[in-house]
């Protein structure tokens, strides 16, 4: 019998009120499954609720409606088997690299020697062992993001949620970290749900790509990326797949612009 998905999202919705009191529907009736060990990317127009969706799955925001199941168990708060990496490095500036990476095991009560040994194991994984006593301000952006990733991995989560983790990096560093992340994923086989604005990044990384609509965010399409790894950007399938996704995003951006213009016209 086939095992169920590691994550199941059913009819998830998020509403909130803007500063002026206007009700806003951020995410509308989102439903999808994530099989174990999959690498799934989410792309969509700016403001479509991608980050909000990820934060609800992480238990950092409360859903207005719907449910989130992890291995068949409904969850509504942070779960130790679901880790998250943010776009901002979110490292503690007063703690050096080793203490940042060992933060999770420390919270769980692991002895210092044990948690430091585990932290060093992960730092070696990304070539950062020589910087274990450095502080975050002494590192480049790419190095800080490596630390943020292995800090999440040091908790040994089943699922890793990544919210545009490479968005603030220069193009060269971003490509290097994409390769680094794939190497880690192939060695450790975590389930990864990765939000990105980059269509190229999604195609390079993902087993499947979920394309979201403009706000309120819905899943418009789920695309299997049928290319062997390591992927070459010169692959004949790369361009047509990028064109397919960009066409959807352009149509959504145009529709959102028309809706905004119509709403403004009604108010005038």
C-alpha positions in Angstrom: 0.0 0.0 0.0 1.4 3.4 -1.0 2.2 5.7 2.0 0.3 8.9 2.4 1.9 12.3 1.8 4.2 13.8 4.5 2.3 17.1 4.2 -1.4 17.5 3.2 -2.9 21.0 2.9 -6.7 21.2 2.6 -8.7 24.2 1.7 -6.3 26.5 3.5 -7.4 30.2 3.7 -6.0 33.3 5.3 -7.8 36.6 5.8 -6.6 39.7 7.6 -7.4 43.4 8.0 -5.2 46.1 6.4 -4.1 49.1 8.6 -7.1 51.0 7.4 -9.5 48.2 8.5 -10.2 46.9 5.0 -10.6 43.1 4.9 -8.0 41.3 2.8 -8.1 37.7 1.5 -4.4 36.7 1.2 -4.7 32.9 0.5 -7.9 31.3 -0.8 -8.8 27.6 -0.6 -5.3 26.2 -1.2 -5.1 22.4 -1.4 -2.1 20.2 -2.2 -0.1 17.2 -1.1 3.7 16.9 -0.6 5.1 13.4 -1.0 8.0 12.5 1.3 11.5 13.5 0.1 10.1 15.7 -2.7 11.7 19.0 -3.6 8.8 21.3 -4.4 9.1 25.0 -5.4 6.3 27.6 -5.2 6.3 30.6 -7.6 3.8 33.3 -8.0 3.3 37.1 -8.4 4.5 39.4 -5.7 2.0 39.6 -2.9 0.2 36.4 -3.8 0.5 34.9 -0.3 3.5 32.5 -0.9 5.3 33.5 2.3 2.0 33.6 4.2 1.3 30.1 3.1 4.7 28.9 4.2 4.3 30.6 7.6 1.0 28.9 8.2 2.5 25.5 7.4 5.4 26.4 9.8 2.8 27.3 12.5 4.0 30.9 12.7 0.6 32.2 11.4 -2.9 31.0 12.2 -5.0 29.9 9.2 -8.5 31.4 8.9 -9.8 28.1 7.6 -8.6 24.8 6.4 -6.2 22.2 7.8 -2.5 21.3 7.7 -1.6 17.6 8.3 1.9 16.3 9.0 2.0 12.5 8.6 -1.7 12.4 9.1 -1.7 14.5 12.2 -3.5 17.9 12.1 -1.1 20.7 13.3 -1.7 24.3 14.1 1.4 25.4 15.9 5.2 25.0 15.3 6.3 21.4 15.0 9.8 20.3 15.7 9.8 18.1 12.6 9.1 21.1 10.4 12.0 23.6 10.1 12.2 26.9 8.4 14.8 29.1 6.7 13.9 32.7 6.1 15.0 35.2 3.5 16.6 37.3 6.3 19.4 35.3 7.8 17.8 35.6 11.3 21.1 34.7 13.0 21.6 35.8 16.6 24.3 38.5 16.3 25.7 38.0 19.8 26.4 34.3 19.2 29.2 33.0 17.1 28.5 30.6 14.2 28.9 27.4 16.3 26.4 28.6 18.9 23.9 29.7 16.3 24.0 26.3 14.6 23.7 24.4 17.9 20.7 26.6 19.1 18.0 24.0 18.4 19.8 21.1 20.1 20.5 23.5 23.0 16.7 24.2 23.4 16.1 20.5 23.4 18.5 20.1 26.3 21.4 18.3 24.5 24.7 18.5 26.4 27.2 21.1 25.1 29.7 18.5 23.8 27.0 16.7 21.9 25.4 19.7 20.3 28.7 21.3 19.3 29.8 18.0 17.7 26.6 18.0 15.7 26.9 21.6 14.8 30.5 21.1 13.5 29.3 18.1 11.5 26.9 20.3 9.6 29.3 23.2 9.3 31.8 20.8 7.6 29.0 19.8 5.2 29.0 23.4 3.8 32.7 24.1 4.2 32.2 26.5 7.1 34.1 24.7 9.9 36.9 27.3 9.8 34.4 30.0 10.7 32.8 28.3 13.7 34.0 31.0 16.1 33.2 33.9 13.8 30.2 36.2 14.4 27.5 36.8 11.8 28.7 40.4 11.1 32.1 39.0 10.0 30.5 36.8 7.3 29.4 37.5 3.7 25.7 37.2 2.8 26.3 33.8 1.2 28.2 32.5 4.3 25.4 33.7 6.6 22.8 31.9 4.6 24.9 28.7 4.7 24.8 29.0 8.5 21.1 29.6 8.5 20.5 26.5 6.4 22.6 24.2 8.5 21.1 25.7 11.7 17.7 24.4 10.5 19.3 21.0 9.5 20.9 20.6 12.9 17.4 20.1 14.3 17.1 17.2 12.0 13.6 18.1 10.7 11.6 15.9 8.3 10.4 18.9 6.4 12.4 22.0 5.5 10.4 25.2 4.5 12.5 27.8 2.7 11.2 31.3 2.1 13.2 32.9 -0.7 16.5 32.0 1.1 18.7 33.2 -1.8 16.6 36.2 -2.8 19.0 38.8 -1.3 22.2 37.3 -2.8 24.1 38.2 -6.0 23.6 36.0 -9.0 26.9 34.1 -8.7 26.5 33.3 -5.0 22.9 32.3 -5.6 23.9 29.7 -8.2 26.6 28.3 -5.9 24.1 27.9 -3.0 21.6 26.3 -5.3 24.1 23.6 -6.1 25.1 23.4 -2.4 21.4 23.0 -1.4 20.9 20.2 -4.0 24.0 18.4 -2.7 22.7 18.5 0.9 19.2 17.4 -0.2 20.5 14.5 -2.2 22.6 13.3 0.7 20.0 13.8 3.5 16.7 13.5 1.4 14.7 16.0 3.5 11.3 17.0 2.1 11.7 20.7 0.9 9.1 23.3 0.2 10.9 26.2 -1.4 9.3 29.6 -2.1 11.0 31.7 -4.9 10.4 34.6 -7.3 12.9 33.0 -9.7 11.4 30.8 -12.4 14.9 29.7 -13.4 15.7 28.8 -9.8 12.5 26.8 -9.5 13.3 24.8 -12.6 16.9 24.2 -11.5 15.9 22.9 -8.1 12.4 21.3 -8.1 10.9 18.0 -8.7 7.6 19.8 -9.0 6.6 23.5 -9.3 3.4 24.9 -8.0 2.3 28.2 -9.7 0.1 30.5 -7.6 -2.3 33.1 -8.8 -2.3 36.8 -7.9 -3.9 37.6 -4.5 -5.9 35.9 -3.2 -3.4 33.1 -3.7 -4.6 29.9 -5.3 -2.7 27.0 -6.9 -3.2 27.5 -10.7 -0.9 24.7 -12.0 1.4 21.9 -10.7 4.2 21.1 -13.1 6.5 18.1 -13.0 10.0 18.9 -13.9 11.1 16.0 -16.0 14.8 16.6 -16.3 17.7 14.6 -14.8 20.0 16.2 -12.3 22.4 17.8 -12.4 20.4 20.1 -14.7 21.8 22.2 -17.4 20.2 25.5 -18.2 21.0 24.8 -21.9 18.7 21.7 -21.8 16.1 21.8 -24.6 13.2 21.5 -22.0 14.4 24.4 -19.9 13.3 27.3 -22.2 9.8 26.0 -23.0 9.1 25.2 -19.3 10.3 28.7 -18.3 8.0 30.2 -21.0 5.0 28.2 -19.8 5.5 29.4 -16.2 6.2 33.0 -17.2 3.1 33.1 -19.4 1.0 32.1 -16.5 2.6 34.8 -14.2 2.3 37.5 -16.9 -1.4 36.7 -17.3 -1.9 36.9 -13.5 0.0 40.2 -13.3 -2.1 41.7 -16.0 -5.3 40.5 -14.4 -4.3 41.9 -11.0 -3.5 45.2 -12.7 -6.9 45.3 -14.3 -8.7 44.5 -11.0 -6.7 47.2 -9.2 -7.5 49.8 -11.8 -11.2 48.8 -11.8 -11.4 49.0 -8.0 -9.8 52.5 -8.1 -12.2 53.6 -10.7 -15.2 52.5 -8.6 -13.9 54.5 -5.6 -13.6 57.7 -7.7 
